[in-house]
Amino acid sequence: MTPQQIAEAVRDGMFANDRASKGMGMEITAVAPGAATLTMRVREDMLNGFDICHGGFITTLADSAFAFACNSYNELTVASGFAIDIVAPARLNDTLTAVASEISLAGRTGVYDITIRNQQQQLVAVFRGKSYRIKGKPVVPGLATGAQE
């Protein structure tokens, strides 16, 4: 399989069991080795007392994009930490897009940057995630990759 085919198979396998991302209405619009793009519409039940999107929902969107990007090689990878800066509010019916890209991958650790923008391409938040790979654990067992052959 090509690296792109592996990323797509991992996306499908992960999303099939991802109740959190599905429950929040997220959609995966792109995936590639070390990268992912997800969207989410801000719903009424995501608003806080100020009628803006609760920061936890913005963070979860970024975290999901991070997860799909860092697991795209079919090696089980978890977050070891992250930081987020919310720079502008998201409002009811905004469509937020989280774009995750790999900054560094060395051994078992990686660094990923995620930007979250609204439908007008205004920056809403920036997220940096640090990942840790679990040795010998594929995301989708039986998938033919260079790492397992």
N, C-alpha and C positions, 0 to 999 in steps of 0.2 A: 504494500500500500504506500502511496505517496504521503508525505507529511500533511498535506491538505486533506486527504481522505481520512487519515487518522484523526485529525482535529474535528472533522465533521462527524465521524463515528462516535468520538468521545462526547461531543456536544449532544448528540441524540441519546446516548446512553445516560448521561448525567441528567439531562432535562426530563427524561421519562420519570425519574424518581425525585425531582426537585419540587416538592410541594410548596416551599416558601416562595420561590420565584414565580411559579404558576399562580399561586394564590394572590400575589400582588399584581398579576396581569402582565408580567414581563414577557417580552418576546426577544428572541435572539435573532438579530438581523444579519450578523456576519460572525464568522469564526475563521481563524487561521492559526498556524503554529505561533504560540505566544501572544495571541491577540483575540479580542472578542468585542462585539458591539451589541448592547442590549437597549431596549426601549421600555418605557413604562409611562402610562397616562396617570396623572395625579387625580385620584378619585376623592369624593366627598369624605369617605372614611379615613383618608390620609391627612386630613387637615387638623391642625392644632387649634388652640383657643384664639389664635390671631388670624385664622383663616388662611394660613400658609401651610405648605407641606411640612409635616413633622420631619426634622432632620434624620430621624431613625430610618425613615423610608428612603430618603436620598442615599444614606449610607448603605442600606441593604441593596439598592440597585447597583451601586459601585462595587460592593462586595461580591455580588453575583457575577458581574462582568469580570472581576478579578479571578474568581474561581474558574470560569470557563476558559480564560486565557492561560492560567498557569497549569491547568490540567490537560491542555490540548495535545500534549505529547504522550498521553495514556500512561502517565506515571502518577499515582495517587499523590496529590499535593494539597497541603492545608495551609491556612494562614498562620503565620507566627506573629503577626502584628500589622497594624495599619494606623494611619492618621488621615483625617479628613478636615478640609477647610471649606466651609459653606460661605460663599461670597455673595450670593444673591438669593432671594426667595423664589420658590416654585409655588405656583398657584393652581387652583382648581382647573382641571382640564388641560393643563400644560402637558406636553409630551416631552419627557426627559430622555435623553440619549446618553448612555455611558459608553465611552470608548476606552478600552483597556489595551495597553501596549507594554510589552516586555522591555525593561530597561537593562537588566542584567540577569544572567543565569550562569551560576558557577557552582559546580558540584550539586549539592542538594538544596541550595538556597537561591532565591530569585527576588528581584525587585520589579514591581509593576506600577505604572502610573495610569490613573483613570481620570478622565475629564467627564464632567456631567454638564450638558448644555440643554437649554430648552428649544422649542421649535423655532425660535427666532435666532438660534445659534448663540444666545447669550450664555456666558459661563455661569453656572450655578454652584459648582463645587469642584474641588480637586482632591484626589484621594491617592495615597501611596500605600501599596501593600507589600509586605514581605512574606515570602512563601518558603515552605519546607517540604521537600519530597520524601515520601516514605519509601525506603529501599525495597525493591522487589514486589511492589503492590501495583498492579495495573488498575486503571479506572474501569476499563471494559475487558474483563478476562477473555483470553482467546483471540484478541485482536492482534494480527500479525504486525509487529513493529520491529524496527532494527534493534531496539533495546531488549526485546524478549526473544529474539531469534538466536 
